[in-house]
Amino acid sequence: MIEERRYCIDIVTQVKAVTAALRQVEMGVLERHIHHCVSQAARTSDPDLLNEKIEEVVRVVSRM
């Protein structure tokens, strides 16, 4: 679109759409991580593993 010298607002609109789509993918992956990896760590008898998984999620969410 830039090479085609399209209208700036059209380009921004497309960038926003791509950003929103990537955000949905990001949230889906995070949700699956929580349901699988974090819940699996919670079922173990290793509190260090669970804390590690929780800290991973906190770090990722804090960057959002």
N, C-alpha and C positions, 0 to 999 in steps of 0.2 A: 504494500500500500504506500509505503514511503517512497519507494523507487518510482511508483506510478504517480507520485505527487498528489495523492488523494487529499481531500479536505481534512484538516487537523482534527476536528471533532469526530469525524468518522474513524480516524486512527485511534484516538483515545477511547472511543466506544468499544472498538475491537479489543484493545488492550485490557479494558475493564472486564469484558466478557471472558477473556482467556484467564485473567486473574481469578475471577469468580469460579471458573471451572476447576482451576488448580486448587483453590481453597476447598472445594467439595471433595476432590481426590485426597487432599491432605487430611481432612477430617475423617474420611472413610478409613484411611490407613491407620490413623490414630485410634479410631474406635475399634478396629479389628485387633490392633496391638493390645489394647486394654482388655478386650474380651478374651483374647487368647493368651498372650504372654504374661500380662499382669495377673489375670485370674489363675493361670497355671502356677505362677510363683506363689500366690496366696495359698494354694492347695498343698504346697510343699511344707516341710518342717524347717525351712531355711529362711529365717527372718532377714538375713543379709541380702538374699536374692530378691525378696519382696521389696525391701527398701531400695535396692538398686533399680528395680523396674519402676517404682513410684518416682524416684528421682529423675529417671529418664523422661517420664511423662511431664513432670513439672518443668524440666529444662526446655522441652519442646514447646509446651504451652506458653511459657514465659517469653519465647521468641516470636509468638504469633502476633 
